[in-house]
Amino acid sequence: DLVGLRVETIDGETLGHIVRLFQTGANDVIVVDGERERLLPYLQGQVVKDVDLDGGVMQVDWDPSF
């Protein structure tokens, strides 16, 4: 359900779109493709702040320069 969602920071900056997810021993990782590829940990409440499937966007608390 998450693949294809637009990912934006809590400040409204678009990071790209989710292209896939993969599992690690600690947590799932979101692969975001934008001006560059980013790997974000799928941590509800810490990194992932909101998922709006109807609106097609995931809001994250993430530094765009990281």
N, C-alpha and C positions, 0 to 999 in steps of 0.2 A: 504493500500500500504506500510505502514511503518513496519508492523509486519514482523520480520525475518531479518531486516537490521542489519548489524554489526554496533556497535556504538564505535567510537574511538575519543580520545581527539584531539585537534589541534596539540599536540605534537606527535601524532601517536600511543598512548597507547590504546589498545583495552579494552573496559569496558565490552563487552558482546554483546548480541543480544536483540532486542526489542521483548518482548513477548506479550505486550498489551499496550493499552492507555486507560486512563479514564479521565472523565471530572470532574473538581471541579468548584466552583463558580468563581474562579479567572482565571484559565487557565487549559489547558489539561496537563496531566502528562504522561510521558513515563516510562514504567516499563522495566528496562534493567536487564537481567539475565546473570551473568558472574560468577566470583569467589564468588560473593555475589550479592544480589538483590539491585538495585539502583532505586530511583524514581527521575526523572529529569523533571523539568518544561519545557513544550514545548513553549519556548519563542524564536521566530525567531529573529535572529540578536544578541540576548543577550547570550543565551545558545546554541541554534541550529544554527550553522554557515553554514552548507552545507548539503544538502540531495542529494545523487547520487543514484537514483533508479536503473539505469542501472548497476552501479558498486556495488550496494548492501550495501552501507555504508552511515551512518549519522555521520557527524563531529560535535563535541560539544566542547564548552569552559567550561570545568568542571574539578575540582580538583579530581583526582582518589582516593584520600584518604577520600573524603567526601561521 
